[in-house]
Amino acid sequence: MSNELKEALLKGSQGKAILFCGAGASLDSIGFDCEELPAASPLLSKFNEFLGKEFTILEIAAAKVADNSSKEYFRIITDCFKVQTVSIDTKNIMLFPWNKVYSTNYDDSIEIACEQIGKPKQTLTAKDKPSDILQEKLPIIHLHGFVNHFRIDTIRDECILDYDSNVANRVYEGPWATELKNDISTADVVVFLGYSLYDPEIAKLVLQGDNSRKKIFFINYRIEDEQLNYKQQKFGTPLHIEKDGLASVIEALPVPTNTVKRSFVCFKPASQQSIEHRSINYEDLTDLFLFGRIQDPLLQADIVGNTSNYIIRPSAVGKVKAELDNGSSLISLYSPLGHGKTVISKVIGADLAQDHDVFFAVRNQDNFIEELRSIVASYDRPIVILDDYYKFSKHHREMALLKSEDVVFIFTSRLNVHETRKDELPAQFLNHDVVDLKVGELNRADADALVPLTNQVGMWRELSELTDRKKAQKLISTDHSGYQANFADILVGLMNSSEMIGRIRKELEILKSISRDAYDVVLLSIYLEFTNNHVDDFVIDQTLRLNLSEIHSSNEASNIFRVFFNVEKGSSGYFAGSIFAKYAMEKICDHNDLIGVIEKSANNLADSDPLFEEMKLVLVDLLRFNYLKAIAGQDQSRLRRIGELYSNLSSNSNLNKDDLFWNAFGMCKRALKDFDSAIKHFRTSISYAKNRGRNYIPYHAQNQLIVCLLERGTSVSISSSIAFSNLKEVFELLSVQADDERTYGRGQAFAWHKELVSFLNMNYSNFDDTEKTVTRAQAQKYVAFIIRNVSDWENRPEASITVKKLQSFLANNPM
């Protein structure tokens, strides 16, 4: 068993380790009377000596002394628990890099040990707040009071000992109880030193639940106690090695106990989750429901407290845990935009961190794979969570080399991305069995839990008089007045009102008049979140060359700015909320202003030297025409403005060999009906796609080239020789696309049957006999390939229509 403790302490030395001291932790410390500190029975004797009576219950005797003389009560306690000397074992134990020390003791033995070994420490009691904890100092929390803080006039309130103070004790119902729950749930190792568990409050409120037993250890007397063993085994591992045994284990650790903990740039351990101890207010919930802004400390407080004051624990979490229990090592979660993937991934991470090493991918920099390998090498089968997995595409090949017995992956992706790329996962991750789970839909239990939260943000409007039960039914209803069982529609239900649209537009207009920089930050953040790029102070610094802290420093601007951009501890803030971003793009933003911000940001990034890899991904998304056309709509002036941006950047060294840039440029030219330029750009894109490797096929650029060639051939006059050459190229590209769609469908191979037949009808009659023969042969070959190789083609609408239309054309145009 000591080996298990040793392994847990080694792990805790690099992560998070918690020490909880009971009365037995201080028994070898020496007070100023040169006696060892008293346990319960000796202290009871001292009280009885003063009283001249023989009480058998300590708290009653303490109350009698306090009633008789507060001064004498104060004297006995301070005389007994003021420490003069601590043992070498105590000092050796405190050499270990504990993250926090909790204690039910009144004495200052831990503080004395820290002073003697030169370890910075901070003493706190129940009257302090967790937010008072200082960085770079070891917090020592005396839950029942601390001898150096007692005063004669307040000792009965501060020292949890006599009957009255025990009855009035609320420490296990307040912030420190939640803090301790969180520390136990996120720790790598928890050591209870000299703690008997006879105090039921900690057993009931702190140790119960889903905490992993394998990381909790109880250090006891060498003489075993059957009753104590029975109680402790419910929560962890009892070890009868006494205090000197723990000190010996720590001394024997093969690494220095003051080892500097490994920190990561691209990953955040779930064990670093903090909690915020306060009531949830209207602003918190509207930020969550309206802007999609998740406050991790509030979410974590719900998880460790098993409450639903801020978020609910969706049923999908249970499904994921069941798959993990069944041995699954790669779980792919997907849902439409705004259906709560990020919330679910955070809840899953917080839940699993109680029993596993869990890491969230938070940055996409060059050292991503090196850090991932370090995590896998240092931890026992860690769980790695990648929200928006396909944003990390450059690392997929290296990630796929990791084995299922070494690491577990949980990925999320948007529905449209998942459907077009879902076959990539099992094809790449051959070492893992991939499990796909759709998330975001509410069941009845989810809806029942969600109603109290939605009530607080007043989203029901004309339905507000309904009972909670009927509201829950509306959340999962698919009729015209229901919310279609998904989180996104609940958000839209809150936002979709002229009052809300008017409010946000007005706030943006005021912000624009106060600070154009702050206004630009909000517009760019909305656009980047819409393109699936989470925005923080680093992104804003690189794109707009602005410092968020300076924007926050203006109270006038910050009062509005905080509605959109949240300040986060340790940084200048972040923007999040994909469903709000989509809604704002469609109904709120000034599109011309938005294009101006994109122009500025794209030019800034394109001129960056060096251009950070994760910023290159942002630049590509800034310029991706699929996103920009949502802003441009059918407005020709906006389209021309976007085209000019592409043209100005086409000679930039960060972009002019990027296939995605040329594909976007081509799409813009196609939208402007400049088919010749568009075709040239699509061919350039396909050419530069070879830089991605010989196995990479640029399906999207090929698809754009297909439709552009067909559109040009049906929109403007071209010679028969060009038409024949274009048609030959189209059939070749369509065959490549169809080969890709043998077993699943992007839809690209069969989407253009109408344009293809129109092209043939307009140009086939102008071909000479040889050209007609070649054209017929290509059409027949394409049809035969679909019938022979594309699975279930008859039940795939676009594929069957393509076959029927080409067969009809061939029958109507015999040689």
Secondary structure by P-SEA (a helix, b strand, c coil): caaaaaaaaaaaaacbbbbbbccccccccccccccccccaaaaaaaaaaaaccccccaaaaaaaaaaacaaaaaaaaaaacccccccaaaaaaacccccccccccccaaaaaaaaaacccccccccccccccccccbbbbbcccccccccccccccccccccaaaaaaccccccaaaaaaaaaaaaccbbbbcccccccccccccccccccccccbbbbbcccccaaaaaaaaacbbbbcccaaaaaaaaaaccccccccccccccccccccbbbbbccccaaaaaaaaacccccaaaaaaaaaacccccccccaaaaaaaaaaaacccbbbbbbcccccaaaaaaaaaaaaccccbbbbbcccccaaaaaaaaaaacccbbbbbbccccccccaaaaaaacccccbbbbbbbcaaaaaaccccccccccccbbbbbbcccccaaaaaaaaaaaaaaccccccccccaaaaaaaaaccccccccccaaaaaaaacccaaaaaaaaaaaaaaaaacaaaaaaaaaaaaaaaacccccaaaaaaaccccccccccccccccccccccccccccccccccaaaaaaaaccccaaaaaaaaaaaaaaaaaacccccaaaaaaaaaaacaaaaaaaacccaaaaaaaaaaaaaacccccccccaaaaaaaaaaaaaacaaaaaaaaaaaaaaacccccccccaaaaaaaaaaaaaaaaacccccaaaaaaaaaaaaaaaaaaaaaacccccccccccaaaaaaaaaaccccccaaaaaaaaaaaaaaaaaaacccccccccaaaaaaaaaaaaaaaaccc
